[in-house]
Amino acid sequence: MRAIRRFTVRPVLPDALAPLADLALNLRWCWHPETQELFNGVDPDLWASSGGDPIRLLSEVSADRLQRLAKDRKFVKNLQLINADLADYMSADQWYQEYASGNASAPKGIGYFSSEFGITAVLPQYSGGLGILAGDHLKSASDLGVPIIGVGLLYRQGYFKQSLNGAGWQQERYPLIDPNSLPLSLLHEDTDEGAVPVRIEVPLAGRTLHAQVWLAQVGRVPLLLLDSDVEQNQGAEREVTDRLYGGGVDHRLAQELLLGVGGVRAIREYCRITGHPEPEVFHMNEGHAGFLGLERIREYMEDGADFDTALEHTRAGTVFTTHTPVPAGIDRFDKHLVFDHFNGFGALPIDRVLQLGAEDYEGGDPEKFNMAVMGFRLGQRANGVSQLHGEVSREMFHGLWKSFDTGEVPITSITNGVHHQTWVHPELLELLESPRGNTDTVIDGYDWAGLKRVDPATIWALKRRMRTDLIAMTRARLTESCHNRGISADWVGGVLSPDVITFGFARRVPSYKRLTLMLRDPARLKKLLTDPDRPIQIVIAGKSHPADEGGKALIQQMVQFADAEDVRHRIVFLPDYDIGMARPLYPGCDVWMNNPLRPYEACGTSGMKAALNGAANLSIRDGWWDEWYEPAFGWAIPSAEGIEDPEQRDDIEARALYDIIEDEIVERFYDVDANGLPQRWIQMMADTVAGLGPKVLASRMVRDYVTNLYAPAAASSQLVSDRPDSAKELAAWKARVRAAWPQVAVDHVESLTGDAVEVGTDIQVSALVRLGSLSPDDIEVQLVAGRVDAEDNLHETHSYPFPSGEDVDGSGLRRYEGVVAADRTGSIGYTVRVVPSHPDLASVAEMGLAALPSDLPQPPSA
Ligand SMILES: *Cc1c(COP(=O)(O)O)cnc(C)c1O
């Protein structure tokens, strides 16, 4: 028999224990050990069997036990203390309040949209790095007091649970979640008729999609999750939020429409009901959220703006973050699908909508609608997620600004970070707690240089406990996996040792991450694993996308290698990588391995989590490791990027990997003093935490977003709100400049300096510029200087504005004269260009327009 309806009966808590329910509903518990300890005290066995899920704990604990706890004065006292601490956490002034008091443009609200959020293992609403990053962003924003509202979807099946069959082939299961039994509450409005759930409606190709909104309270940050599983929806609409990344293209488009358009509507409802300040900035975390911009254009048009004005206003307050350097990873739709869904959306002209996502550049596909391209056109500010990824993104999207040098493409970078209270082993964090709290190395209450003053024996004993915890988890999961696979588990008790150097490798399994690179020379790996004196051990985990057979084959290859009797005690593949596994995994590792094909790892965050736990990184210099690698923090595997043949490239990189492990890592780890302490290794642990700690923190990342992107976006947006005509003026100005641009030209350039100059000499340039119908205030004439290559192309350019110039003949021809010092030696070159100039532009390249002399070297257009 199937139940036609299900309920979760929540317990009635005795009055004295009532705050337990509030503590369970605020997800701050997932990074607050004292609150977890309190729940553990409710019923230690149930806490363990629930997997650390307070809602489940409270729904299963017996009424008897609750009555006894209500009379336990110590428990109740502690409960009150922790409840008061949460109340304080929710309202105290934090970093942002101080920042905002000195910065008038600090936004009062920020909407943060993401298709996944990884906050706790209890809410399986993520597949990998993107979601974990979004979760860490919200947690740090909460700690810093940043007024963010998160927006996502509630997937009834979340991401899949992974297991293996006997042959080592990945199996997928999609357990249904019941939102009522999760730390969520339904967004509702209290009316005279009682509590009325909020309903959101969005148009879906001629039909209406309805959604309810779940609220997950992430500390101070509300996270709104839209859910289409409501009675008003017919079959297919009801399933829109069934699965994370499930279904076909139509399905994904419907999800993204609900996330973007529905998400803005959900925020409006939330702010109306709760009085939370309306966001001044909207952040698209990856292209999936891009439709939020169309909804905001629609809102402005409803208030009377024309499309271009609405677009300018939307752009001013929008930030777009791109996350993938892999062109195949970009989210694209067939144009006709977008036409079907947005034809007749408010007053938006459909051709303008389609133009926003058009790949109208060299190499683009005219039939596609590109969500990243739309992100750049809807967001005046955009970034990649590490310095290297910023560079790669500027090249990848150069076609949108092809008159400019790649270095000028307006995509900046903010390197990702990780939330330390979620990812650092609690005992290690305790060692870093700062009694003094006033040195340079103290950030967010922890002294990241703190290990340097801790006795090496203490550090080493703690690391051994961290390894021991990992081993306990490994054995438990492996036992379960053996049962699932129908193979004997009698050998699992002897798997891994707390005294053997432990390597970790866990991540999703797309091919560029090269899960099996370590298997390139199986005999050599086996030798490392089984060395009688100085062996290594490796813990591996990762899910393959359900549709990726290639990825599943890699997993199978790994599992089959690890199944062999002579190595299985030293190398394990753990199924079902998730937050619950990840948290003990990073602290238990001594070395974190990462060998992607450079530069396809946009940032990577798992190595940061390992580093914060004192693990050394052994990685290709890709993503964040390219930026912050130092020998004191680990090892760089040389990348053989120039080698075209992928097999040969793998061979070279794998050989380097084995060499480093053999010659350097194993040697250092097992080099112990008379007390059995590997002093050089312990030194590296302390140096890693001290050197990388302050950099890899999510709080550093969130501060960077606030100061470099959110506040400037809010300032642009406020400017428009304060001068309601400014968006209209900017839109009209852009239209006028664009129309006049074909007449703008650099007619003649003359250098008043010879060809060979000494460094420091002034180079004097005079240029004749034709402005057509534009006025001198509409443009800026610049001297652009940089290094020149053999084809006369300019690189690493700097631009210098010319003074205002003078009229030559009364017909729009003007002479400009400028001087620039030759500030470096070697082959330098310059050109002169005209660019649009307006105080409301965020970058010189914003409009993509530049006029260059036709007979002089021009920047390359890739
Ligand atoms: C950190 C983390 C990731 C992301 O790791 P990358 O290094 O970015 O691949 C993925 N899944 C889980 C469970 C994580 O904790």
The ligand as an ORCA input file, in Angstrom:
! r2SCAN-3c Opt
* xyz 0 1
  C      34.867     21.028     -1.146
  C      33.979     20.044     -1.749
  C      33.881     19.941     -3.147
  C      34.653     20.840     -4.081
  O      35.986     20.467     -4.182
  P      36.875     20.886     -5.453
  O      38.250     20.949     -4.973
  O      36.389     22.247     -5.846
  O      36.652     19.872     -6.485
  C      33.026     18.997     -3.669
  N      32.296     18.175     -2.882
  C      32.380     18.247     -1.541
  C      31.557     17.322     -0.713
  C      33.217     19.184     -0.923
  O      33.259     19.245      0.416
*
